[in-house]
Amino acid sequence: MAMEVILKNLVDQVPQAIGAIVVDWEGEAVMEHCHCDPYDIRFIAAHQSIIFGHLKKKQSAVQIGEVEELVITSSGGHLMVGCINNDYSLVMNAKRNCPVAQALCHFRRAISELKREI
């Protein structure tokens, strides 16, 4: 399944999803599908991939195992960041009233599909 189809399916299946984007290890956009200005999702993803990268580097210091995903909930929404492999991450942005458990189920399925694709 092509990367663009995986992203479209993810955004379409998650209620209140704003967009999803695959970024490389530097936070550069590889591909996105969103219901917003693509610049907005690229900007969010670039900054979140930096934070995710720092957490992954710190994981050995606290010996909790490999960091696989991060969910940030704010008053405005939810941001999910997940590791596809050492070079790529998936970032999804959703509105605050998005059901997080359902979103995570679809998010994790998309990560598995992207691992096979990349």
C-alpha positions in Angstrom: 0.0 0.0 0.0 1.4 3.4 -0.9 2.4 5.9 1.8 -0.1 8.5 0.6 -2.9 5.9 0.8 -1.8 4.9 4.4 -1.9 8.6 5.5 -5.2 9.3 3.8 -6.8 6.2 5.4 -5.5 7.2 8.8 -6.9 10.8 8.6 -10.2 9.5 7.2 -10.6 6.8 9.8 -9.8 8.9 12.9 -12.7 11.1 14.0 -11.6 14.8 14.3 -8.2 14.1 12.8 -6.6 17.2 11.3 -3.7 15.6 9.5 -0.9 13.1 9.5 2.6 13.5 8.2 5.7 11.3 7.8 8.9 13.2 8.7 12.6 12.2 8.5 15.1 12.2 11.4 15.7 16.0 10.8 12.0 16.8 11.0 11.7 17.4 7.2 8.4 16.5 5.6 8.3 13.4 3.5 4.6 13.2 2.8 1.4 14.5 4.4 -2.4 14.3 4.2 -4.3 16.9 6.0 -7.4 19.0 6.3 -5.4 22.2 7.0 -2.7 24.3 5.4 0.1 21.8 4.8 2.5 24.4 6.2 0.8 24.1 9.6 1.2 20.3 9.9 4.8 20.5 8.6 5.6 23.2 11.2 4.1 21.1 14.0 5.8 17.9 12.9 9.2 19.5 12.6 9.1 20.7 16.2 7.6 17.5 17.6 10.2 15.3 15.9 12.9 17.3 17.6 11.3 16.7 21.0 10.8 13.0 20.1 14.4 12.7 19.0 15.6 14.1 22.4 13.4 11.6 24.3 14.8 8.8 22.2 18.3 9.9 23.1 17.5 10.1 26.8 15.9 6.6 26.9 19.1 4.9 27.7 19.8 7.2 30.6 16.6 6.2 32.4 16.6 2.6 31.2 12.9 2.4 30.4 13.3 0.7 27.0 13.0 2.2 23.6 10.6 5.1 23.2 8.0 4.1 20.5 5.4 6.8 20.7 4.5 10.0 22.4 1.0 11.5 22.9 0.7 15.2 23.9 -2.7 16.4 24.9 -3.3 20.2 25.2 -6.4 22.3 25.6 -6.6 22.5 21.8 -6.0 18.9 20.7 -3.9 15.8 20.7 -0.6 15.3 19.0 0.7 11.7 18.4 4.3 11.0 17.4 5.4 7.5 16.6 8.6 5.9 15.4 8.5 4.1 12.1 12.2 3.3 12.1 15.5 5.1 13.0 15.0 7.5 10.2 11.3 8.2 10.0 8.4 9.1 12.3 4.7 9.5 11.9 3.0 12.6 13.4 -0.8 13.0 13.6 -2.7 16.0 14.9 -6.3 15.8 16.0 -8.9 18.0 17.7 -9.4 17.9 21.4 -12.7 15.9 21.2 -11.0 13.1 19.2 -11.3 9.7 21.0 -7.7 9.1 21.8 -7.9 5.3 22.3 -9.5 4.9 18.9 -7.0 7.3 17.3 -4.1 5.3 18.8 -5.4 2.1 17.4 -5.5 3.5 13.9 -2.2 5.3 14.4 -0.4 2.1 15.5 -1.9 0.3 12.5 -0.6 3.0 10.2 2.9 2.7 11.8 2.9 -1.0 11.0 1.8 -0.4 7.4 4.5 2.3 7.0 7.2 0.0 8.4 6.3 -2.5 5.6 6.2 0.3 3.0 9.5 2.1 3.8 
